[in-house]
Amino acid sequence: MPQRSNPSTVTPTPSSSSLSTTHFFLIYLILSIYRVLNALLIRTQFDPDEYWQTLEPSYCLTFTDDHHNCALTWEWTRR
């Protein structure tokens, strides 16, 4: 006669949803710590191109007589 396992002796395994929640929280925590450390420790300057692309054409049109020698981006030149 085959033996049956006693349900009271079987240890419950954690559900997959609790494992995935813990796993996602751990990933989120690691990425958050990395982001904060990256923001605090890296000393660089972010200078977007939009400043140059708007200031250079306005300066050139205002303060120069020869508008053809301006260093304009593709948005400001005719094709």
PyMOL Python script that loads the backbone (N, CA, C, O; Angstrom):
from pymol import cmd

cmd.read_pdbstr("""\
ATOM      1  N   MET A   1       0.841  -1.173   0.000  1.00  0.00           N
ATOM      2  CA  MET A   1       0.000   0.000   0.000  1.00  0.00           C
ATOM      3  C   MET A   1       0.897   1.251   0.000  1.00  0.00           C
ATOM      4  O   MET A   1       1.790   1.351   0.841  1.00  0.00           O
ATOM      5  N   PRO A   2       0.680   2.223  -0.935  1.00  0.00           N
ATOM      6  CA  PRO A   2       1.524   3.414  -0.990  1.00  0.00           C
ATOM      7  C   PRO A   2       1.271   4.318   0.203  1.00  0.00           C
ATOM      8  O   PRO A   2       0.149   4.438   0.695  1.00  0.00           O
ATOM      9  N   GLN A   3       2.322   4.936   0.644  1.00  0.00           N
ATOM     10  CA  GLN A   3       2.187   5.856   1.762  1.00  0.00           C
ATOM     11  C   GLN A   3       1.780   7.233   1.259  1.00  0.00           C
ATOM     12  O   GLN A   3       2.244   7.696   0.217  1.00  0.00           O
ATOM     13  N   ARG A   4       0.933   7.853   1.995  1.00  0.00           N
ATOM     14  CA  ARG A   4       0.472   9.213   1.668  1.00  0.00           C
ATOM     15  C   ARG A   4       1.186  10.200   2.574  1.00  0.00           C
ATOM     16  O   ARG A   4       1.435   9.926   3.748  1.00  0.00           O
ATOM     17  N   SER A   5       1.504  11.339   2.011  1.00  0.00           N
ATOM     18  CA  SER A   5       2.175  12.342   2.838  1.00  0.00           C
ATOM     19  C   SER A   5       1.152  13.025   3.723  1.00  0.00           C
ATOM     20  O   SER A   5       0.002  13.235   3.338  1.00  0.00           O
ATOM     21  N   ASN A   6       1.589  13.353   4.884  1.00  0.00           N
ATOM     22  CA  ASN A   6       0.728  14.022   5.839  1.00  0.00           C
ATOM     23  C   ASN A   6       0.729  15.520   5.510  1.00  0.00           C
ATOM     24  O   ASN A   6       1.801  16.125   5.494  1.00  0.00           O
ATOM     25  N   PRO A   7      -0.430  16.143   5.246  1.00  0.00           N
ATOM     26  CA  PRO A   7      -0.473  17.554   4.895  1.00  0.00           C
ATOM     27  C   PRO A   7       0.098  18.472   5.972  1.00  0.00           C
ATOM     28  O   PRO A   7       0.545  19.575   5.660  1.00  0.00           O
ATOM     29  N   SER A   8       0.092  18.045   7.212  1.00  0.00           N
ATOM     30  CA  SER A   8       0.591  18.901   8.275  1.00  0.00           C
ATOM     31  C   SER A   8       2.122  18.957   8.283  1.00  0.00           C
ATOM     32  O   SER A   8       2.691  19.881   8.865  1.00  0.00           O
ATOM     33  N   THR A   9       2.798  17.998   7.656  1.00  0.00           N
ATOM     34  CA  THR A   9       4.257  18.000   7.649  1.00  0.00           C
ATOM     35  C   THR A   9       4.848  18.672   6.410  1.00  0.00           C
ATOM     36  O   THR A   9       6.059  18.887   6.350  1.00  0.00           O
ATOM     37  N   VAL A  10       4.035  19.001   5.441  1.00  0.00           N
ATOM     38  CA  VAL A  10       4.537  19.637   4.232  1.00  0.00           C
ATOM     39  C   VAL A  10       4.758  21.120   4.526  1.00  0.00           C
ATOM     40  O   VAL A  10       3.860  21.809   5.010  1.00  0.00           O
ATOM     41  N   THR A  11       5.943  21.590   4.234  1.00  0.00           N
ATOM     42  CA  THR A  11       6.233  23.004   4.467  1.00  0.00           C
ATOM     43  C   THR A  11       5.732  23.815   3.281  1.00  0.00           C
ATOM     44  O   THR A  11       5.972  23.451   2.130  1.00  0.00           O
ATOM     45  N   PRO A  12       5.046  24.898   3.555  1.00  0.00           N
ATOM     46  CA  PRO A  12       4.517  25.709   2.464  1.00  0.00           C
ATOM     47  C   PRO A  12       5.655  26.487   1.788  1.00  0.00           C
ATOM     48  O   PRO A  12       6.560  26.996   2.450  1.00  0.00           O
ATOM     49  N   THR A  13       5.585  26.561   0.484  1.00  0.00           N
ATOM     50  CA  THR A  13       6.564  27.349  -0.265  1.00  0.00           C
ATOM     51  C   THR A  13       6.002  28.744  -0.472  1.00  0.00           C
ATOM     52  O   THR A  13       4.788  28.914  -0.576  1.00  0.00           O
ATOM     53  N   PRO A  14       6.854  29.724  -0.532  1.00  0.00           N
ATOM     54  CA  PRO A  14       6.360  31.081  -0.757  1.00  0.00           C
ATOM     55  C   PRO A  14       5.723  31.191  -2.137  1.00  0.00           C
ATOM     56  O   PRO A  14       6.170  30.570  -3.101  1.00  0.00           O
ATOM     57  N   SER A  15       4.708  31.968  -2.200  1.00  0.00           N
ATOM     58  CA  SER A  15       4.021  32.123  -3.477  1.00  0.00           C
ATOM     59  C   SER A  15       4.893  32.911  -4.445  1.00  0.00           C
ATOM     60  O   SER A  15       5.763  33.678  -4.032  1.00  0.00           O
ATOM     61  N   SER A  16       4.655  32.716  -5.710  1.00  0.00           N
ATOM     62  CA  SER A  16       5.476  33.378  -6.716  1.00  0.00           C
ATOM     63  C   SER A  16       5.241  34.886  -6.710  1.00  0.00           C
ATOM     64  O   SER A  16       6.142  35.651  -7.055  1.00  0.00           O
ATOM     65  N   SER A  17       4.044  35.323  -6.323  1.00  0.00           N
ATOM     66  CA  SER A  17       3.786  36.760  -6.300  1.00  0.00           C
ATOM     67  C   SER A  17       4.591  37.456  -5.205  1.00  0.00           C
ATOM     68  O   SER A  17       5.055  38.579  -5.401  1.00  0.00           O
ATOM     69  N   SER A  18       4.761  36.805  -4.056  1.00  0.00           N
ATOM     70  CA  SER A  18       5.554  37.426  -2.998  1.00  0.00           C
ATOM     71  C   SER A  18       7.031  37.441  -3.373  1.00  0.00           C
ATOM     72  O   SER A  18       7.747  38.370  -3.001  1.00  0.00           O
ATOM     73  N   LEU A  19       7.497  36.441  -4.096  1.00  0.00           N
ATOM     74  CA  LEU A  19       8.882  36.442  -4.542  1.00  0.00           C
ATOM     75  C   LEU A  19       9.116  37.536  -5.575  1.00  0.00           C
ATOM     76  O   LEU A  19      10.132  38.228  -5.527  1.00  0.00           O
ATOM     77  N   SER A  20       8.200  37.693  -6.490  1.00  0.00           N
ATOM     78  CA  SER A  20       8.401  38.705  -7.516  1.00  0.00           C
ATOM     79  C   SER A  20       8.301  40.108  -6.916  1.00  0.00           C
ATOM     80  O   SER A  20       9.025  41.007  -7.344  1.00  0.00           O
ATOM     81  N   THR A  21       7.435  40.309  -5.952  1.00  0.00           N
ATOM     82  CA  THR A  21       7.323  41.611  -5.308  1.00  0.00           C
ATOM     83  C   THR A  21       8.611  41.944  -4.563  1.00  0.00           C
ATOM     84  O   THR A  21       9.105  43.070  -4.638  1.00  0.00           O
ATOM     85  N   THR A  22       9.144  40.978  -3.856  1.00  0.00           N
ATOM     86  CA  THR A  22      10.403  41.184  -3.146  1.00  0.00           C
ATOM     87  C   THR A  22      11.538  41.431  -4.136  1.00  0.00           C
ATOM     88  O   THR A  22      12.396  42.284  -3.908  1.00  0.00           O
ATOM     89  N   HIS A  23      11.537  40.689  -5.222  1.00  0.00           N
ATOM     90  CA  HIS A  23      12.567  40.836  -6.238  1.00  0.00           C
ATOM     91  C   HIS A  23      12.502  42.225  -6.879  1.00  0.00           C
ATOM     92  O   HIS A  23      13.538  42.867  -7.057  1.00  0.00           O
ATOM     93  N   PHE A  24      11.309  42.694  -7.224  1.00  0.00           N
ATOM     94  CA  PHE A  24      11.162  44.017  -7.819  1.00  0.00           C
ATOM     95  C   PHE A  24      11.521  45.125  -6.835  1.00  0.00           C
ATOM     96  O   PHE A  24      12.111  46.133  -7.223  1.00  0.00           O
ATOM     97  N   PHE A  25      11.173  44.946  -5.581  1.00  0.00           N
ATOM     98  CA  PHE A  25      11.531  45.931  -4.567  1.00  0.00           C
ATOM     99  C   PHE A  25      13.042  46.005  -4.398  1.00  0.00           C
ATOM    100  O   PHE A  25      13.590  47.097  -4.245  1.00  0.00           O
ATOM    101  N   LEU A  26      13.719  44.871  -4.424  1.00  0.00           N
ATOM    102  CA  LEU A  26      15.171  44.854  -4.302  1.00  0.00           C
ATOM    103  C   LEU A  26      15.831  45.543  -5.499  1.00  0.00           C
ATOM    104  O   LEU A  26      16.781  46.307  -5.327  1.00  0.00           O
ATOM    105  N   ILE A  27      15.344  45.282  -6.684  1.00  0.00           N
ATOM    106  CA  ILE A  27      15.866  45.950  -7.884  1.00  0.00           C
ATOM    107  C   ILE A  27      15.618  47.446  -7.793  1.00  0.00           C
ATOM    108  O   ILE A  27      16.513  48.236  -8.094  1.00  0.00           O
ATOM    109  N   TYR A  28      14.429  47.848  -7.388  1.00  0.00           N
ATOM    110  CA  TYR A  28      14.102  49.259  -7.250  1.00  0.00           C
ATOM    111  C   TYR A  28      15.014  49.935  -6.213  1.00  0.00           C
ATOM    112  O   TYR A  28      15.476  51.056  -6.425  1.00  0.00           O
ATOM    113  N   LEU A  29      15.260  49.264  -5.124  1.00  0.00           N
ATOM    114  CA  LEU A  29      16.117  49.810  -4.075  1.00  0.00           C
ATOM    115  C   LEU A  29      17.558  49.978  -4.566  1.00  0.00           C
ATOM    116  O   LEU A  29      18.186  51.007  -4.314  1.00  0.00           O
ATOM    117  N   ILE A  30      18.071  48.979  -5.256  1.00  0.00           N
ATOM    118  CA  ILE A  30      19.432  49.059  -5.777  1.00  0.00           C
ATOM    119  C   ILE A  30      19.555  50.175  -6.807  1.00  0.00           C
ATOM    120  O   ILE A  30      20.520  50.939  -6.774  1.00  0.00           O
ATOM    121  N   LEU A  31      18.593  50.281  -7.720  1.00  0.00           N
ATOM    122  CA  LEU A  31      18.642  51.334  -8.730  1.00  0.00           C
ATOM    123  C   LEU A  31      18.473  52.721  -8.125  1.00  0.00           C
ATOM    124  O   LEU A  31      19.076  53.684  -8.599  1.00  0.00           O
ATOM    125  N   SER A  32      17.661  52.828  -7.086  1.00  0.00           N
ATOM    126  CA  SER A  32      17.495  54.121  -6.419  1.00  0.00           C
ATOM    127  C   SER A  32      18.778  54.551  -5.725  1.00  0.00           C
ATOM    128  O   SER A  32      19.165  55.717  -5.798  1.00  0.00           O
ATOM    129  N   ILE A  33      19.434  53.624  -5.058  1.00  0.00           N
ATOM    130  CA  ILE A  33      20.698  53.941  -4.396  1.00  0.00           C
ATOM    131  C   ILE A  33      21.746  54.335  -5.435  1.00  0.00           C
ATOM    132  O   ILE A  33      22.501  55.285  -5.229  1.00  0.00           O
ATOM    133  N   TYR A  34      21.789  53.609  -6.544  1.00  0.00           N
ATOM    134  CA  TYR A  34      22.727  53.948  -7.613  1.00  0.00           C
ATOM    135  C   TYR A  34      22.446  55.344  -8.158  1.00  0.00           C
ATOM    136  O   TYR A  34      23.376  56.113  -8.404  1.00  0.00           O
ATOM    137  N   ARG A  35      21.176  55.674  -8.348  1.00  0.00           N
ATOM    138  CA  ARG A  35      20.807  56.983  -8.903  1.00  0.00           C
ATOM    139  C   ARG A  35      21.208  58.118  -7.953  1.00  0.00           C
ATOM    140  O   ARG A  35      21.722  59.144  -8.398  1.00  0.00           O
ATOM    141  N   VAL A  36      20.979  57.941  -6.672  1.00  0.00           N
ATOM    142  CA  VAL A  36      21.336  58.967  -5.686  1.00  0.00           C
ATOM    143  C   VAL A  36      22.855  59.130  -5.612  1.00  0.00           C
ATOM    144  O   VAL A  36      23.360  60.253  -5.601  1.00  0.00           O
ATOM    145  N   LEU A  37      23.577  58.022  -5.561  1.00  0.00           N
ATOM    146  CA  LEU A  37      25.036  58.103  -5.518  1.00  0.00           C
ATOM    147  C   LEU A  37      25.597  58.720  -6.798  1.00  0.00           C
ATOM    148  O   LEU A  37      26.545  59.504  -6.749  1.00  0.00           O
ATOM    149  N   ASN A  38      25.020  58.371  -7.925  1.00  0.00           N
ATOM    150  CA  ASN A  38      25.451  58.944  -9.187  1.00  0.00           C
ATOM    151  C   ASN A  38      25.219  60.451  -9.215  1.00  0.00           C
ATOM    152  O   ASN A  38      26.067  61.201  -9.699  1.00  0.00           O
ATOM    153  N   ALA A  39      24.092  60.891  -8.707  1.00  0.00           N
ATOM    154  CA  ALA A  39      23.794  62.323  -8.692  1.00  0.00           C
ATOM    155  C   ALA A  39      24.709  63.084  -7.736  1.00  0.00           C
ATOM    156  O   ALA A  39      25.058  64.233  -8.009  1.00  0.00           O
ATOM    157  N   LEU A  40      25.097  62.479  -6.642  1.00  0.00           N
ATOM    158  CA  LEU A  40      25.920  63.166  -5.651  1.00  0.00           C
ATOM    159  C   LEU A  40      27.418  63.120  -5.946  1.00  0.00           C
ATOM    160  O   LEU A  40      28.144  64.049  -5.592  1.00  0.00           O
ATOM    161  N   LEU A  41      27.883  62.061  -6.584  1.00  0.00           N
ATOM    162  CA  LEU A  41      29.322  61.878  -6.748  1.00  0.00           C
ATOM    163  C   LEU A  41      29.867  62.353  -8.089  1.00  0.00           C
ATOM    164  O   LEU A  41      31.049  62.684  -8.184  1.00  0.00           O
ATOM    165  N   ILE A  42      29.047  62.393  -9.109  1.00  0.00           N
ATOM    166  CA  ILE A  42      29.530  62.805 -10.429  1.00  0.00           C
ATOM    167  C   ILE A  42      29.452  64.319 -10.522  1.00  0.00           C
ATOM    168  O   ILE A  42      28.398  64.915 -10.301  1.00  0.00           O
ATOM    169  N   ARG A  43      30.586  64.934 -10.853  1.00  0.00           N
ATOM    170  CA  ARG A  43      30.652  66.389 -10.948  1.00  0.00           C
ATOM    171  C   ARG A  43      30.870  66.803 -12.397  1.00  0.00           C
ATOM    172  O   ARG A  43      32.004  67.044 -12.813  1.00  0.00           O
ATOM    173  N   THR A  44      29.795  66.885 -13.163  1.00  0.00           N
ATOM    174  CA  THR A  44      29.874  67.345 -14.543  1.00  0.00           C
ATOM    175  C   THR A  44      28.806  68.390 -14.765  1.00  0.00           C
ATOM    176  O   THR A  44      27.975  68.649 -13.894  1.00  0.00           O
ATOM    177  N   GLN A  45      28.838  68.985 -15.939  1.00  0.00           N
ATOM    178  CA  GLN A  45      27.842  69.988 -16.279  1.00  0.00           C
ATOM    179  C   GLN A  45      27.091  69.526 -17.513  1.00  0.00           C
ATOM    180  O   GLN A  45      27.701  69.136 -18.508  1.00  0.00           O
ATOM    181  N   PHE A  46      25.796  69.569 -17.451  1.00  0.00           N
ATOM    182  CA  PHE A  46      24.970  69.227 -18.601  1.00  0.00           C
ATOM    183  C   PHE A  46      24.560  70.523 -19.270  1.00  0.00           C
ATOM    184  O   PHE A  46      23.847  71.335 -18.681  1.00  0.00           O
ATOM    185  N   ASP A  47      25.004  70.716 -20.483  1.00  0.00           N
ATOM    186  CA  ASP A  47      24.718  71.938 -21.216  1.00  0.00           C
ATOM    187  C   ASP A  47      23.985  71.567 -22.502  1.00  0.00           C
ATOM    188  O   ASP A  47      24.623  71.212 -23.493  1.00  0.00           O
ATOM    189  N   PRO A  48      22.675  71.642 -22.502  1.00  0.00           N
ATOM    190  CA  PRO A  48      21.931  71.224 -23.680  1.00  0.00           C
ATOM    191  C   PRO A  48      22.210  72.112 -24.884  1.00  0.00           C
ATOM    192  O   PRO A  48      22.549  73.287 -24.743  1.00  0.00           O
ATOM    193  N   ASP A  49      22.067  71.549 -26.032  1.00  0.00           N
ATOM    194  CA  ASP A  49      22.329  72.247 -27.284  1.00  0.00           C
ATOM    195  C   ASP A  49      21.313  73.356 -27.556  1.00  0.00           C
ATOM    196  O   ASP A  49      21.576  74.252 -28.358  1.00  0.00           O
ATOM    197  N   GLU A  50      20.178  73.304 -26.909  1.00  0.00           N
ATOM    198  CA  GLU A  50      19.133  74.286 -27.189  1.00  0.00           C
ATOM    199  C   GLU A  50      19.572  75.715 -26.851  1.00  0.00           C
ATOM    200  O   GLU A  50      19.118  76.668 -27.484  1.00  0.00           O
ATOM    201  N   TYR A  51      20.445  75.861 -25.866  1.00  0.00           N
ATOM    202  CA  TYR A  51      20.922  77.201 -25.523  1.00  0.00           C
ATOM    203  C   TYR A  51      21.720  77.796 -26.677  1.00  0.00           C
ATOM    204  O   TYR A  51      21.492  78.932 -27.091  1.00  0.00           O
ATOM    205  N   TRP A  52      22.656  77.007 -27.184  1.00  0.00           N
ATOM    206  CA  TRP A  52      23.476  77.502 -28.278  1.00  0.00           C
ATOM    207  C   TRP A  52      22.630  77.725 -29.533  1.00  0.00           C
ATOM    208  O   TRP A  52      22.832  78.704 -30.252  1.00  0.00           O
ATOM    209  N   GLN A  53      21.687  76.823 -29.795  1.00  0.00           N
ATOM    210  CA  GLN A  53      20.892  76.911 -31.018  1.00  0.00           C
ATOM    211  C   GLN A  53      19.955  78.109 -31.015  1.00  0.00           C
ATOM    212  O   GLN A  53      19.534  78.540 -32.089  1.00  0.00           O
ATOM    213  N   THR A  54      19.617  78.656 -29.884  1.00  0.00           N
ATOM    214  CA  THR A  54      18.757  79.835 -29.856  1.00  0.00           C
ATOM    215  C   THR A  54      19.546  81.119 -29.681  1.00  0.00           C
ATOM    216  O   THR A  54      19.175  82.151 -30.240  1.00  0.00           O
ATOM    217  N   LEU A  55      20.622  81.074 -28.919  1.00  0.00           N
ATOM    218  CA  LEU A  55      21.398  82.295 -28.675  1.00  0.00           C
ATOM    219  C   LEU A  55      22.273  82.681 -29.859  1.00  0.00           C
ATOM    220  O   LEU A  55      22.399  83.867 -30.165  1.00  0.00           O
ATOM    221  N   GLU A  56      22.871  81.719 -30.522  1.00  0.00           N
ATOM    222  CA  GLU A  56      23.768  82.027 -31.631  1.00  0.00           C
ATOM    223  C   GLU A  56      23.048  82.717 -32.793  1.00  0.00           C
ATOM    224  O   GLU A  56      23.565  83.722 -33.282  1.00  0.00           O
ATOM    225  N   PRO A  57      21.904  82.249 -33.262  1.00  0.00           N
ATOM    226  CA  PRO A  57      21.217  82.962 -34.348  1.00  0.00           C
ATOM    227  C   PRO A  57      20.754  84.358 -33.941  1.00  0.00           C
ATOM    228  O   PRO A  57      20.848  85.293 -34.736  1.00  0.00           O
ATOM    229  N   SER A  58      20.262  84.509 -32.733  1.00  0.00           N
ATOM    230  CA  SER A  58      19.798  85.832 -32.320  1.00  0.00           C
ATOM    231  C   SER A  58      20.971  86.803 -32.183  1.00  0.00           C
ATOM    232  O   SER A  58      20.863  87.967 -32.568  1.00  0.00           O
ATOM    233  N   TYR A  59      22.093  86.326 -31.634  1.00  0.00           N
ATOM    234  CA  TYR A  59      23.278  87.184 -31.531  1.00  0.00           C
ATOM    235  C   TYR A  59      23.781  87.572 -32.919  1.00  0.00           C
ATOM    236  O   TYR A  59      24.116  88.731 -33.164  1.00  0.00           O
ATOM    237  N   CYS A  60      23.831  86.607 -33.813  1.00  0.00           N
ATOM    238  CA  CYS A  60      24.350  86.855 -35.152  1.00  0.00           C
ATOM    239  C   CYS A  60      23.449  87.834 -35.909  1.00  0.00           C
ATOM    240  O   CYS A  60      23.951  88.735 -36.582  1.00  0.00           O
ATOM    241  N   LEU A  61      22.164  87.674 -35.812  1.00  0.00           N
ATOM    242  CA  LEU A  61      21.248  88.575 -36.517  1.00  0.00           C
ATOM    243  C   LEU A  61      21.248  89.967 -35.904  1.00  0.00           C
ATOM    244  O   LEU A  61      20.992  90.940 -36.613  1.00  0.00           O
ATOM    245  N   THR A  62      21.522  90.092 -34.629  1.00  0.00           N
ATOM    246  CA  THR A  62      21.474  91.383 -33.962  1.00  0.00           C
ATOM    247  C   THR A  62      22.784  92.159 -34.096  1.00  0.00           C
ATOM    248  O   THR A  62      22.765  93.358 -34.373  1.00  0.00           O
ATOM    249  N   PHE A  63      23.916  91.491 -33.903  1.00  0.00           N
ATOM    250  CA  PHE A  63      25.177  92.208 -33.765  1.00  0.00           C
ATOM    251  C   PHE A  63      26.133  92.090 -34.957  1.00  0.00           C
ATOM    252  O   PHE A  63      27.224  92.658 -34.906  1.00  0.00           O
ATOM    253  N   THR A  64      25.778  91.393 -35.998  1.00  0.00           N
ATOM    254  CA  THR A  64      26.661  91.303 -37.160  1.00  0.00           C
ATOM    255  C   THR A  64      25.960  91.840 -38.392  1.00  0.00           C
ATOM    256  O   THR A  64      24.734  91.811 -38.494  1.00  0.00           O
ATOM    257  N   ASP A  65      26.767  92.332 -39.330  1.00  0.00           N
ATOM    258  CA  ASP A  65      26.208  92.839 -40.583  1.00  0.00           C
ATOM    259  C   ASP A  65      26.135  91.743 -41.637  1.00  0.00           C
ATOM    260  O   ASP A  65      25.256  91.762 -42.499  1.00  0.00           O
ATOM    261  N   ASP A  66      27.053  90.794 -41.569  1.00  0.00           N
ATOM    262  CA  ASP A  66      27.088  89.724 -42.562  1.00  0.00           C
ATOM    263  C   ASP A  66      26.410  88.486 -41.975  1.00  0.00           C
ATOM    264  O   ASP A  66      27.033  87.745 -41.215  1.00  0.00           O
ATOM    265  N   HIS A  67      25.168  88.258 -42.312  1.00  0.00           N
ATOM    266  CA  HIS A  67      24.398  87.149 -41.732  1.00  0.00           C
ATOM    267  C   HIS A  67      24.741  85.807 -42.360  1.00  0.00           C
ATOM    268  O   HIS A  67      24.293  84.770 -41.870  1.00  0.00           O
ATOM    269  N   HIS A  68      25.528  85.802 -43.438  1.00  0.00           N
ATOM    270  CA  HIS A  68      25.858  84.542 -44.112  1.00  0.00           C
ATOM    271  C   HIS A  68      27.022  83.818 -43.449  1.00  0.00           C
ATOM    272  O   HIS A  68      27.207  82.623 -43.681  1.00  0.00           O
ATOM    273  N   ASN A  69      27.799  84.497 -42.643  1.00  0.00           N
ATOM    274  CA  ASN A  69      28.939  83.867 -41.983  1.00  0.00           C
ATOM    275  C   ASN A  69      28.616  83.389 -40.570  1.00  0.00           C
ATOM    276  O   ASN A  69      29.520  83.051 -39.806  1.00  0.00           O
ATOM    277  N   CYS A  70      27.375  83.361 -40.234  1.00  0.00           N
ATOM    278  CA  CYS A  70      26.981  82.894 -38.901  1.00  0.00           C
ATOM    279  C   CYS A  70      27.062  81.370 -38.840  1.00  0.00           C
ATOM    280  O   CYS A  70      26.837  80.688 -39.839  1.00  0.00           O
ATOM    281  N   ALA A  71      27.380  80.856 -37.682  1.00  0.00           N
ATOM    282  CA  ALA A  71      27.409  79.411 -37.476  1.00  0.00           C
ATOM    283  C   ALA A  71      26.022  78.976 -37.023  1.00  0.00           C
ATOM    284  O   ALA A  71      25.748  78.870 -35.828  1.00  0.00           O
ATOM    285  N   LEU A  72      25.156  78.728 -37.995  1.00  0.00           N
ATOM    286  CA  LEU A  72      23.774  78.374 -37.691  1.00  0.00           C
ATOM    287  C   LEU A  72      23.568  76.871 -37.815  1.00  0.00           C
ATOM    288  O   LEU A  72      24.230  76.203 -38.609  1.00  0.00           O
ATOM    289  N   THR A  73      22.663  76.366 -37.039  1.00  0.00           N
ATOM    290  CA  THR A  73      22.329  74.943 -37.118  1.00  0.00           C
ATOM    291  C   THR A  73      21.393  74.710 -38.296  1.00  0.00           C
ATOM    292  O   THR A  73      20.973  75.662 -38.953  1.00  0.00           O
ATOM    293  N   TRP A  74      21.069  73.472 -38.560  1.00  0.00           N
ATOM    294  CA  TRP A  74      20.270  73.136 -39.733  1.00  0.00           C
ATOM    295  C   TRP A  74      18.861  73.713 -39.652  1.00  0.00           C
ATOM    296  O   TRP A  74      18.233  73.916 -40.691  1.00  0.00           O
ATOM    297  N   GLU A  75      18.349  73.980 -38.472  1.00  0.00           N
ATOM    298  CA  GLU A  75      17.003  74.535 -38.360  1.00  0.00           C
ATOM    299  C   GLU A  75      16.922  75.964 -38.895  1.00  0.00           C
ATOM    300  O   GLU A  75      15.857  76.421 -39.312  1.00  0.00           O
ATOM    301  N   TRP A  76      18.063  76.667 -38.878  1.00  0.00           N
ATOM    302  CA  TRP A  76      18.078  78.071 -39.238  1.00  0.00           C
ATOM    303  C   TRP A  76      18.607  78.336 -40.650  1.00  0.00           C
ATOM    304  O   TRP A  76      18.694  79.492 -41.062  1.00  0.00           O
ATOM    305  N   THR A  77      18.952  77.314 -41.379  1.00  0.00           N
ATOM    306  CA  THR A  77      19.475  77.494 -42.739  1.00  0.00           C
ATOM    307  C   THR A  77      18.464  76.997 -43.750  1.00  0.00           C
ATOM    308  O   THR A  77      17.692  76.079 -43.471  1.00  0.00           O
ATOM    309  N   ARG A  78      18.470  77.606 -44.928  1.00  0.00           N
ATOM    310  CA  ARG A  78      17.591  77.154 -46.015  1.00  0.00           C
ATOM    311  C   ARG A  78      18.244  75.984 -46.724  1.00  0.00           C
ATOM    312  O   ARG A  78      19.469  75.878 -46.799  1.00  0.00           O
ATOM    313  N   ARG A  79      17.416  75.128 -47.230  1.00  0.00           N
ATOM    314  CA  ARG A  79      17.932  73.959 -47.949  1.00  0.00           C
ATOM    315  C   ARG A  79      18.069  74.246 -49.405  1.00  0.00           C
ATOM    316  O   ARG A  79      18.490  73.376 -50.168  1.00  0.00           O
TER     317      ARG A  79
END
""", "prot")
cmd.dss("prot")
cmd.show_as("cartoon", "prot")
cmd.util.cbc("prot")
cmd.orient("prot")
